[in-house]
Amino acid sequence: VDTGKVRFILREFPLDQLALAAAAVARCAPEDQFFDVIHTMFEDQAKWAYVEQPGAALIELMKPFGMTEETINACVANQQLVEDIVMTLRTASEKFGVHGTPAFFINGKRFGGALSLADMDAAIAPLLPAAN
């Protein structure tokens, strides 16, 4: 990825309303913090997604990124943003056969489920130009 030989694209696939809200919040994060926000959401998922008040916990989790309750509520209420995320989900499902997460596409081939780094390397390495 860092050398430009591989392009990494993340697409949301929210499986419930809470995941849809989290995807909207991530899209509202400053562009240079997007992947840090996503990483934090996954890394600390037990702290916000499986608690009695997940919305309040997500707000607390996003404070270090400069997001406030007001900005988060605005993101979740942004109907166009929510519709865009839902369209991404529908496209993945209907056009590309994705029905769960994680799912990876490597050179157009779909890999369902979690891939180890070794498995991912085995799928990517043959596609890269030979090292000089």
Salt bridges, closest charged atoms under 4 A:
GLU12 OE2 - ARG27 NE 2.73
GLU43 OE1 - HIS39 NE2 3.90
ASP44 OD1 - LYS47 NZ 3.77
GLU60 OE1 - LYS63 NZ 3.09
